[in-house]
Amino acid sequence: MATLEIKEWTNPDGIRHTAESYTVRFCHDQRRYKLPGFAINADGKDQSEELARNAKRLLDAQAGGTMPPNLRRYVEGLPARTRRSMARQGIIDPGAEGKSIAAHIADFKAALLAKGNTRDTADATAAMLLEAVEKCHFKKLGDVTAGKLRARLADRRQATPVLDEKGDPRVGDDKKPIMRPGLSPRRYNAIRQAWGHFFRWCIKERRAYENPVVNLATLNERTDKRHQRRALEPAEVRKLLDAATKGGELAGMAGTERALVYRVALESGLRLNELATMTRACVDLARGTLTVRAAYSKHRREDVLPMRPELAKALAEHLTNKAPAARVFNIPDRFTMLRAFRADCTAAGIKAQDADSRWVDFHGLRHTFISSLAAGGVHPKTAQTLARHSTISLTMDRYTHTLRGDEAAALSVLPDYSTPAQAQEAKATGTDGKVCENTAQAPAMAPRASNAAGGASGAVVQLTLTGAETASAQLAAAIDAQGGAVEGEILGHKLGHILRQSASQDGTTRHTSTNEQSPDESAKTPIDMRENRMPIDCPGRDSNPHPAFARQNFKS
């Protein structure tokens, strides 16, 4: 329960004074607090009581880690005298009082460096934040809103004309202004992530009590990829290594050393910074492993990677007489090494960009390593471990590229639609899938004697027994085409069993002869199938005949 006091005192001259504002007193977790309130009037009384309630909510938020969205703005709207008093008593963060947002960003950058992030990462993150602060005119933490930041990012996504020295738009060969692409979805998401990281740190440090950009939507990076890499094919890799070996010295490195750098990247997936910082002590030739120290790993974790024996042998020759603290490769700064890689690719006849606008750069060697693992049939989980990725989706979606020739090989599993339909129907469904040529293993259709004059005498129709219903339908169609006579000796399949039952039970069977019949064939028992249905002894045969044989008006 909060208490509002009206302070009165007497000065040395004996004059009595009354304060112009309330003094707010309250207790929280057995601790007493006193804050300067508002003016002594009806509105001031309500405001002072609200101050006590919100001060308690601030203290509860410190313990529970949750904060109503409007509470931070309430604190920032309080008089400076009240905020200073709250900071002294620990109700709000003392360091946040009176600081500009630029000062908070500087503290955030220092926290990133202290945490172990590289200076490049810390500088890039701070630069993204300060650019929006400058363009959106943010002064305090309370000025940052999702609406203002969304409008700024949407403006940056628009293409802008390229200006010359005089400030006029440059014109291309087609007499149209040369436009600079706007912000890519990936860069948009990186800025959004930087702001989210910054406000989560502010909340943890009690400098803010909510994340105003939490509802800023993430864009789909797949719809607009600006720098899409491709993996090198094995033939291109060999040309690159050969060109680097014969290329002589570039960027302060001999050709053989550059070729070895490329080979290590291709067979281990190491990044350029990891290769540049690797020392002799990180290479264990006896065990055949490479160690990436946590300080230089992207995910800040030490990794031990295996090596192929051929690569270990090449490194052993390169590391002769090198001290344990010496760097494995004499790699210069990042941009110089990238230019040397580009020169080696040009010498190897590898274009920087292909017809599909995919780029080849040094990081593409890592893409080639992971894509080669996938193409070789390595289990995705093993590929993720070797790539040192946090999620399997990153390994399979972004880093596994389909090499040319893989698509053509994949098409070999499709059916051959160029094969005639009759040849396809002649295939059996046994273990070998071969055409059945033995008439004792497949039902054969013999024409009626009346059809012998028409040149169809002795013709044999082979059936594909793929299932009971399919075979029955084929049998009925063949019977219909041959005039209703079928040989009754069918062995090895369900239809043979059905026909043998019919031959033994049906009283309407009769013997016929054809011009082409042999003495052995004349002993077989053709069955007249011209009735409305086959008299098969099966459940429900009178009410529900088999659909393949319940046919009307068979030809005679």
N, C-alpha and C positions, 0 to 999 in steps of 0.2 A: 504494500500500500504506500503510495507516494504522499508526501506531505509538502504543501506549499507554504512557505514562510514569507512574511513581510518584515524585512530587516529594519530596525529602528536603532538609532544611536544618538549620543549627545557629544558635540564637539567641545574642545577645551574652553570655548567661550560660553558654554552653557546652552547653546542653541540646539534644540532637538531636531533631528533629521529623520526622514522616512525614505526608504529605498523606492526607486521608481519601477522596479521589476521584482518578480517573485524569485525566491530561492527554492529550488526543487531538491528535496531530500528523499531518498528511497534506499531500500536494502535489497541485496541480491546475493544468494549463497552466503549468508551471514557476513556480508561485507556492506559497509555504508558508503553511499555516494552522495555528492552534492554538486549540483550544476546550476549555473545562472539561468533563470527562466526568462519569461517575457513580461511585457508591461502589465502593470496592475490595473486591469480592467476586465470586462467580461470575456473578450476575445483572448486576452493574454492569459487568463486562467485556463481556458480550454487548451491553448497552445502549450502551456507549461505542463499540464497533465498528459498531453500527447507526447511531450518530450520525455517524460518519465517512462511511459509505456514503451516507446521506441528504443530508449536506452536499455531497457531490460531485454528487448528483442535482439538488440545488438550483442549483448552478453550471451544470450542463448545461442545466437548464430555462431559465436566463437567456439562454443562447446560442441554444437551439433554439426557445424559445417554447412548449414543451409541458411538461405537468406531470401526473404520476399523480394520480388523484383523492384519494388518502388522504395525500398529502404535506403539504398545507396544514394539515390537522388535526394531523399529527404535529408540525409546527413550533409550532403554537399550544399543544400540550401539553407543550412543553419547559419547563424551569425558566427563570424570568425572567433569571437570570444568564447562562445559555447563549444565550438569544435576544439579549440585549444584546451579547454577544461576537460573535455571527453578524452582527448589524447593523453593528457597528463595522468588520468586515472585508469588508462588502459581500456577504455570502452571502444575506442578506435585505434588504429595503428598510429603510433606517434610519428613514424617516418613518412606516412602518407599525407599528413597535414600540411597544406600549403604548397605541395610540390606540383610542378607542371607535369604534363604527360611526357614531355621529352626527358625530364629527369627520371621518371619511372622507367622509360625505355632504356636509359643508360644503366640503371640498376639491373634491369632484366638482362642486358647484354653481359654485364659483369657476372651475373649468376650463371649464365650459359658457359662462360669461360671457366668459372670455378667448378662447374659440374663435369667438365672434361670435353666439351665441344671444341672443335677446331676454331681458330680465329676467322677463317673464311666463312664458316657456317654462322658464327655469331654476327659477323659484319653483314652478311647477306640478310639475315633475319631482321636486324635493326634497321637496315636500309629500307626494307619493305614496309616496316611500320612507320618510319619517319616520313616516307613519301606521302602516305595517306594523311598523316598528321598535318603536313604542310598544305596539301591541296584541299583538305576538308576543313582547315582552320580549327583543329582541335587544340584546346588549351588545357583542359582538365580531363580527368578520367570520365567525369560525368558527361562530357560533350560527345563521347563516342556512342553512336547509335548504329544499329544494323541498317537503317534506311539511308543514312548519309554515306556509309561505307559501300553499300550496294550501288548507290547512284554513282559514286566515284569509279568503282570497278566497271560498271556498265559503260561509262564514258571512255574508259581506257580500252575497252574491247572494240571500239570503233576504229576503223582504218583511218590514218591521217596522211596527208600529202607530204612527200619528201621535199624539203626546201633547199634552195641553193644558198650561196654566200650572201646574196642580196635579200634573202627572205622570200623569194618567189618560188612557186611550186615548179619542180622539175618535170619536164615533159619527155616521154619516151619516143621511140621511133614511130609508134602509131598515133602520135599527136595527143595522147591522153596523159593526164598527170600520173606520175609514179607514186603509188600509194604504199605506205608502210603498214604492214599488218598490225592489227590491234592485239590486245592481250589474249594469249592462248588460254584454253580451259585449264591446262596444267598449271600455268603461272597464276591464274585466278585462284585455283585451289590451294596453291602454295601460300599466297597472301592470306587467304582465309584461315589456313592452318596456323600461320604465324600469329595472327591476331587471337585465335583461340588459345594458343600456347601462352601468349603474353597475359591474357586475362585469367587463365587458370593459375598462373604464377602469382598474379596480383591477389587473387582470392586466397591462395595458400599463405601469402605474406600479410593478409589482412589489410591490404591496400584497396581492395574492392570486394564487393559482396555479391556480385553477379557477373555473368558473362553476357554482355549485350549483343555479341555477334553469334551466339549459339544457334540462332535460327537462320543464319546465312546459308543458303542452299549451296550444295556442291555440284559442279558441272560435270558432265560426262566427257572425259578426256578422249574417248574413242572417236567422237564425232569430228574432232579437229586436231589431228596430230601434225605438229609443225616440223618435227625432226624425227622421222621414223628411220631407225637403223635396220640394216639387213646383215645377215650372217654371210661370211665368205664360204665359197665352195672349196672342197679339198684342192682342186686344181689351182684356184686363185691363191690359196695359202702357200702352196709350193712356189708359185711364181713370186709372191711377196718375199718369202725367205731367201730365195735365190737372188732377187734384185737387191735386197738389203745387204747380203753378204758381198756382192760384187760392187756395191755402190760407193765404197770408200767412206771417208770420215764425214759425218754430218752432225751438227749440234754438239760437237766435242766428243762424239762417240764413234768408234770404229764400226765398220759395216758388220763384222761378225758379232760384235756386242749387241748392236741393234737387232740383228736377226735372233739372237738368244733371248732378248727381252720379249720380242713378239712370240717366240716359241713358248716361253714360260706363261705368258698371258693366255695363249691358245690352249695349253694343256693343264692349266690350274684355275683359270678364270679370275686371276688377281687383277685388281684395278690399278690404274697408273700410279696413284699416290701410294698404294701398298707396295708396288714394285720399287718406287723411288726411295722409300724409307727402309727397305729390307736390308739387314746387315748379314755379315758372314755367320754370325751366331744363330741366325734364324734358319739356316740350311743345315739339316742333319743328313749327311750323305750316307751314314751307316744305316740309319733307319729308313731313308728315302722319304723324308717329310720336309715340308715348308711350314714355318710358323709365322703367322700374322699377329703382331702384337696388338693388344687391345687399344693402345693409344692411337694407332693408325688404322684400325679397322672401322668400317662404317657403322657397325652396330656396337662398337666399344666392347668387344669381347675377343679374347685370344682364341685363334683358330689354328689347328694343326691339320694340314692338307697333305695327302699322299702324292708321291711323284712316280712317274713311269721310270723304269730302269734306264732307258735311253736318255731321258732328260737329266737324270741324276749324273750320268756319265759326262754329259756335256757341261753341266755346272761344275763338276769336279775339275775339269780342265780349265774352266774359266776362273775358278776361285783359288788357284794355286798361288801360294805366297801372300794371301790376303789375311790381314789381322781380323780377329773376331769382331771388333767394333767397326771395321770398315764396311762401307756400303757395297752391296753385291753388284749394283749397276751404277755407272756414272751418269745417271739421268739428270739433265738440266731442268730448268723450270718447265712448268706444264705446257705453256704455249710453244716453247721452242721444240719440245718433244713432239707435239702434235704436228708442227710444220715438217719435221723430219719424217714422220710417219706418212704424211701426205706426199712428200717427195718420193718415198720408196714405193707407194702405191702407184704413182704416176709412172715410175720406171718399170713397174710390173704390168702396166697396161690396165690397171684397175681404176675405173672411173669413180669420182667422188660421189656421184649421184646416178642412179640407174633410171630406166624409163618409167618406173613406178614411183619416182621421187623418194626413193629410199637411199639413205646415206651410208657411207663407209667411213668410219673414224676409228680411233684407237679403242674406244669402249666397245666397238663392234667385235673386237677379238673376244671379249667376254661373252657376247651374244653367240659367237661362233662356238665357243666351248660348250655352253649349255645346250645349244641346238644340236651339236654333234652327239651329246649324251642322249638326248631324246631320240634322235634318228637311229642310234645304235641299240635302242631297246632298253636303256637303263630305266629302272623303276623310278617313277616321279619323286618318291620320297628320298631316294638316294641322290637324285639330281638336285633336289632342294638342299640337302645337306652339303653337297659339294659346292653349290652356288652360295651357300650361307645366306639364304633368304629366310625371312620371318614367316612367310606364308607360301603354300604350294601354288596358289593362284598367280603370284608374281612370277614364279619360275615358269609355269606352263603358258601363261597368257602373254607376257611381255618379252620373255627371253628365248622362247623356242620358236624358231623360224623354220618354215618348210623350204628345203633346198630344192632347186630345180632338178627334175627327174623323179623326185619322190611322188609328185602328183600323178605322173604317168604310171609309176609302179603301183600306186593305190588303185588305179582304174582296172587293173588286171583281175580284181575280185568280182567285177560286174559280169552278168551273163553275156554270152556271145549271141547277140541278136541277129547276126548275119547268117546263122545256121538255119536252113529251111525248116518249116514247121513239121514236115513228115519225119525228118531225122530226129527232131526233138521228141516226137511222140513215140519213136521206136526205142528210146532209151528205157531200160528197166530200172527199177528202184531197189535193186539188190545191193550187195556190199560193193560191187565193182562198178555199177552204173553202165554196164555194157549192153549192147543190143542183144536181145535174146533171139538166138537163131534156132534153137531146138524146139520144135512144135510140141514136144511132150512137156515143156516147162511153161508154155504160154498157150492160151486158147486160140484155136484156129477156126476161121469161118469158111465153110465150103459152100459154093453156090448150089442152087437146086439144079436138077437135071434139065428143067425147062429152059434154063439160062445158058446151057452149054453151046447152043447154036449162036448165041450172041457174042462169042469170043471170050466169055468170062469163065469158061470151064476150068476147074482146077485152081482157081485163084485162092490165095491164102491171105487172110487179114490178121495181123498181129496186134495184140492189145497190150496196153501198158497198165499193169495192175498197181495202181498207186493207192488204192483204198477201196473199201466195199462199195460206196456209192458211186465213186468215179468209174470204177471198173464196170459196175452194173449199167451205168449210163452208156459207156462205150460199147458194151455187149449188145444193149438194146438197139443202138444206132447201127451196128454192124449187121445184126439180124434183120433189121428193117431194110438195109441196103441190099442184102443177099437174098431177100425173098422169104425169109422165115426159117431156113434150115441151118442147123449148126451141129457140128460133130459133138458127140457126147462124151468123148474121152478127154478130160481136162484134169491134169494132175498138178499138185503142188500149191494150189491157191484156193481161196475161199470160193471163187466162182466155179472151180472144178467140183468142189463139194456140192454146191447148189445144183449144178447141172446133173451130177450123178444121182442126187436125190430125185430130181425131176424125171430122169430117164427110168428109174426103177419104180416110181410111184404113179406116174402119169399114164392113164389108160389110153391117151390119144396119140401115143408115139407110133410112128410108122417107119418102114424101111423104104429108102429110095436108092436110086443108083444114078451115077453120072458117067459121061463118056470117058472121063479121065481117071476113074476110080481103079485102084489096084485091087487084087483079091483080098489083101489084108485090110484095105480101107473100106471095102464093101461090107465087111463084117461089123463095122462101127455103126452105132445107132444114132442117126440124126433125129432131132426133136422138132416137131412142128410147133413153132412159137406164135402162130397166128391167132391164138385165142386172146381174149381180153386180158388175161393175166396168167402167169405161170402157176400151176398147181403145186406150190412149194409148201411143204409141211412146216409151217412156222406159226407162232402165236399171232392170232388176228388176221390170218391170211384171207379170210372171206370178206371181212369188213375193211381192212387196210392193206391192200396189196402193195408190194414193193413199188416205189415210184418209177423205177427203171423199167418195170415190166407191165405196169397197169396202163397199157397203151391201147388206143382204139384204132380199128381199121388197118391192121397190118396188111402189107401188100401180099398177095398170093402169087 
